């Protein structure tokens, strides 16, 4: 097949192609720019993720079912942002034009026609799946698209993380989300720009509010080139302000929360605790007290350790829960570690101490270097891949060495 024959070209020029594609699309169709996080564009993460996705599709064009997990992840992201069928021709037109412009003579009419047909097939797959997600959202949560909410409460969860408690303006009860899911929040900034961002829900499922817990993003000098929305939230969103939320989305959810046998291990790094603490609430609520549950929190120090009081209260309330906090850059007070804290990184010694069963299920979330470290650590311990569950914040990548 012609598309498959373009694999070597995509391997050599994939990121050049996707950089050109995004620049072209934002220039020709600026109306779609609000759907993309500019920080991911500046870092190159979005371009690398798209290049990898295009390459994977070309490699598996004969059997796209192999990519079902990746399709589901992207479809959930699209649904959270209210991507519609009319957006797909915009992407297709700019992608095909970029192939012509970047690949030059290699982009023959035959190649372009083959990729146009392949793109239509892929677009139909996404459109069909996303339509089903929208129907499911309407059935499960009572709305689709964006719905107005009010900031009901603000809470400082650490020195650099602020939590917002959000309630719908129509006063209708909220259906319980699946622990681990995220929402998309849409806000008009003071300058008039509308932004959308995804944030994991950190509240216990079944609450009468949604809680998002957002880390302030800034560099060492306090500038915020990649944290426009997070800084706006920290500095300007106040109780009573109105925002818009999409229904919960996401495939990183707690599997078998009521399993009484296999131990459950959560490993949270930094703000990656947000989906995991929601999962922890659900697992404890569904447990009869017999299932061993371990929660390991990795943080720089106690100043930026999120949900410290909440975790301590859960530890005291549930005898089947063990909590351990590990600080990698401790302050002076942190060095006087109590029985639940230690210094360093998550390692084999800590896992040997906290996890005694080879059948444990692991859920972990945090910065990509931490995810890579934990994934490699667990695979060296011969933990089966189907017992490893993790989520990236931002464009998806791979943890494989």
N, C-alpha and C positions, 0 to 999 in steps of 0.2 A: 504494500500500500504506500501511496505517495507520502502521506503524513508521516508514516514511520521512517521513511527515508530521510526526513528532515531532522531526525534525532541528533546526528553529529553536528549539524549547523546550530541547533538549539543549545547543545552542550557547550559550544564554543562562543556563541553570541547571545545567549538567553538573557542575561542581565542587561546588556546593551539594548536589546530589543524592548524589554519591559520598561527601562528608564525612558526610552524614546516614546513608548506607548503612553505612559502616564502624562508626560509633558505635553504630548500632542492632544490627548483627550481633554486635559484641563484647559488647554488653549482653545480647542474647537468647541467643546461642550462644557463650559465653566459651571453649568447648572448642577453637574454631578460632583463637584469638588467637595461639597459639604458631607458627602458620604464617606470620606476618607480622612484619616487622622494624619495631619501634616508631619507630625513627629516621626511617624513610620516611613514617610516619604524621605525625610531628611536623613534618617539613619540608614536608608537603603533596605530596610527589612521588608517593606511591602514589595519592592521590586524583586528581591531575591525569592520571596514566597511565591509570587506570580510566576517567575521564571521556572521555579521548581514544579509548580502545578502544570504549566504548559508542557514541560518536558515529560512529566509523568503521564500526562494524557496522550502525548505522542507515542510514548513507549508502550502504552497499554491500550492503544486505539482498538485493537482486535477484541479486547475483553475489558470494557470500562467498569464492569462490576468489581474488579480488583480495587478500584478507587472509591468504593462506596463509603468508607469511613471519612475520607477527605471530602467527598461530596456532601455528606451530612454536616460536617463541621462548617463548611462554607455556606450551605443552605441555611443553617441556623443563624449565622452571622448576618446573612442577607435579610432574613425575616426580621431580625431585631432592628434593622435599619429601614424596614418597609421598602425594600427593593421590589420593583414591579416588572412585569413582562416588557414594558416599553423601555426599560433601561438596557435590555440586552442588545438591541440593534446598535445602540450608541457604542457599547463596548466592542461589539463585533466589527463595526465599520472602522473604528480607530485601530483595532488590533490588526486587521487585514492591511490597512494603509501603512501601519508601522512595519509590518513584514516586508512590504514592497520597498519602503524607504530605507530600511536598515540592511536588508539582505541583497538589495540590488539585483544583479543578473541572476542570482540563485533563486529569486522569487519569480519564477516563470508563471505564466497564466495557469498552467497545470497545477502548480503548487498552491497558488492562491485559491483556485476553485476547490481543490481538495480540502484546504484548511477552512474555507467558507462552509463546506458541507459538514465537516467535523465540528465546527463551532455551532452550527444549527442543532446538531444532535445533542451536544453538551448543554446548550441553552435550554433545549426542551426538557432535559433531565432536571435541571435546576428549577425551571418554571413549574414543572409538575410537582416536584417535592415541596417547593416553597408554598404553592397553593394549598397543599395538604397541611403544612405547618400553620398557615393563616386560619384554616378551618378549625384545626385543633385548638388554636389559641382562643378563637371565639367561643368554642364549646367549653373549654376548661377554665378560662379566665374571664370570659364575658366581653372581651374587646380585642380588636386587632388594630395595628397602626399605633398612633400616639394618642395618649389620653392625659388630660391635665391632672396633676397632683400638687399638693401643697407641702412645703417644708414644715413639718409639725414640731420637729425638735432637732437641735444640733448637739453633738457630743464630741469631746476631744478623746479619741481612743488611744492616742499616743502623742508625742511631741510633733509628729509629722503626718498624722492620720486623723482626719475629721470624719465623723459619721453623721449622715443625714437620715432622719426618720421621716418617711414620706407617706402621705395618706391621700387617697383619691378625693377630688373636689366634689364628686357626686355622692360621697358618703356610703357608697355601696361596699359590702364586705369583700375582702380580698381572698381569692382561692389560694390554698397553700401551693407554693412553688415546689419544684423538685430541688432538693438541696444540692447546690453546686451550680445552679443556673444563674444567668445574668440578665440584666435589663439594659436597654439603651435609654439614656437620658438626653433630652433635647432642650437646649436653652438658647435664648437670644442674648448675646453679650451686650454690654453697655454701648459698644460701638455699632451695634446693629447686626453683627455677624451671627449667624445661627450655627451652632456646633452640636454634634451628636457624639457621644462616647458610650462604650460598653463598660459596665461595672457589675461585678458579682454581687449577689444578694448575700449579706452576712447575717441576716436575722433568722431566728428559728422558723421553719415552715409552719404556716398556720397563724402567724402573728396578724394583728389588725393594721400592720404597717409594713412597708418595705424599707430595709436599711441598706444603704450603700456606704462603704467606708473607703475614703479616697486619700491616697498619699499625695502630699504636695510635691510636685516635681520641680526641681531647680538645680542649678549647678553650684559649684563651690562658692561663687561670688553672689549667689542669691538670685541670679537671672533665671528666667523661665522660658527659654526658646521652645522647649518641648513640653511645657506644662501649662498651656494657655487656659484650658478648662479647669484643671485641678487647682490652679491658683485663683481662678475666678470663684470657684466653689468655696475655697478656704476664706477668701477675702470679702466676698460680696453676697453670696447666697445667705439669706437670713430666714428665721422663722416667719412664716406667712407668705414667703415668696412662692411664685407659681413656676413649675417646671412641667415637662411632658415626659411620660414614660411609655415605652413599648412593653408588651407582655413578656414574661420570662421566657428565655430561650437557652439553648445550649445542650450539648450531649455529654458534658463532663458532670455526671450525676452519680449519686450514691447508689450502688447496686446492692440489692438484698440487705437493706438496713436492719431487718429483723432476723437475720441469720444468727442462730444461737451458738454456732460451733466455731467457725473460722474467726480468729482474732482480727481486729481491725486496727490498722496503724495509719495515723495521719502525720505527715511531716510538712510543716509550714515554714516558708522562708519569707520574712518581711511582710509586705502587704498581701502576699500569696495566702495568708491565713484567711482571707475573706470568704472564699467558697467553702473552705474546710471547716470553719467554725459553725457554719450553717449545717453542714453534714454531721458534725459532732453532736449538735443539738438533736438532730433527727435520730441518729444511731442510739443515743442515750435514751431518748423518748420511746423508741421501739424495743429496746433491750429489756429483758426481764431481770437483768443484773448478773446473768451468767456469762455473757460474752465479754471476753477481755478486750478493752479498748485502750489504745495508747495514743497519746497526742504529744508529739515532739515539736517544739517551736524554736526555730533558729532566728535570732535577731542580733543586730550589732550590739545593743546594750539595752538596759531597762528603760531609757528615755524614749526609744523608738519601738519598744515592745508593745504591740497592740493587744487590747482585750485582756490585759493581765488580771484585772479584778474578776472579769467574767469567767475566765478559765479557772481561777482559784476557787470561785464559788461552785463551779461544776465538779471540780476535783473533790471538794468537801462533801458534795451532795450525792455522789455516785461512787460506790465502793469498787465497781468494776472498771473505773477509769484511772489510768496513770498518766500524769502530766510531767513533762520534763522540758525545761527551758535551757537552751545553750546559747551563750553570748560569745560572739566572735571578736568583738572589739569592746570589752567591758570597761565601764568607768570604775572609779575607785570603790564605790559602794557595791558594785556588782561582783567584785572580787571576793567579797565576804559571802560566798555562795551558800545557800541553804540546801537542804536535801533534795529540792526539786530543781536546782539550777546547776550549771557547770560551765566551764570556759572552753572554747574551741569550736570545731566544726562537727557536724554529724559524721560519725565514723563507725567502724565495725564494733569497737568496744562499747559504744553507746547502744547500738542495736542489739548486741549480745546481752546487755544488761536489761534492756526494755522489752525485747521480743523473744519469747522462748519457743514459739511454734513455727515450724517450717511452712505451715499452711495459711499464714496471715495474708490478708489483702491490704495493699498499700495505696494510699491516696496522697499525692504530694503536689505542691504548687509553690511557686516562688520565681525569683529571677532565673533566666536561662542558664547561667553558669551553675547555679545551685541545682537546678533540675538535671543537668548533665551529670553532675557529681553524684546525686542520689540514684539516678538511673543506673549508672555504671556500678555503683556500690552494691545495689540490690541484685544486678545481674551477676556480679562476681559471687554473690551469695547463693546463686542458683535459684533465685525467685523466678517462677514462671512468668513469661511476658503477660499472660492474661490475668495475673494478680497485681499488675502495675497499672495505675490509673493516674494521669497527670494532665495538667492544662497549662498552656502558654498564655501569657498576657501579651496581646499584640499579634502580629502576623505569625502563622504557624511555621515551625521549622522541624528539625529532626534532632533527636538525642543520640542517634547512632554515632559511634566513634568514626 
